[in-house]
Amino acid sequence: MPRRMRCRNVEKLPEYQNFGPINREYSVMEEILLNIDELEAMRLKDIENLDQERCAERMGVSRQTFQIIIASARQKVTSALLNGNTLNITGGHYKLKNCIFKCNSCDDVYDVKYIEDRSKCTKCESENVTCISREGCVGCKKHSSM
């Protein structure tokens, strides 16, 4: 029986989630889904220039798992670029590292596990939510000014 997949640590959520060629009709483009954790792997390795061991530590995964994640991410991005497909960045198994949210309507406190959690409470679905992390906001753009 395979082990249950653990959430990977993500430090920054993308500001933009959809990319595609501007000179091609949307109806003929194939959509490729890039998971948030796959984008994070590319950010750590290719933008921050960290070695794989450090990347794996930051994401809370083994080096082998990190290698699998980044290989998948690079394959998807390359395929989208070469074939003129749209790239939709969403989903995956991740949690936003360091961000803790509070709903100002029902007072529920929760970790951000998905992009949607930034905009509405996971309990009452109110949109009146705020990041209350003591360490500071790392990409949710909902940090309180406390």
Protein Blocks (a to p, Z undefined) as FASTA:
>chain_A
ZZdddddddfbdcfbfbdcdfkbcfklpccddddfklmmmmmmmmmnopafklmmmmnop
afklmmmmmmmmmmmmmmmmmnopacddeejjdddehiacddfklopacddfbfklmmoc
fklopabdcdfbfnbpahlopacfZZ
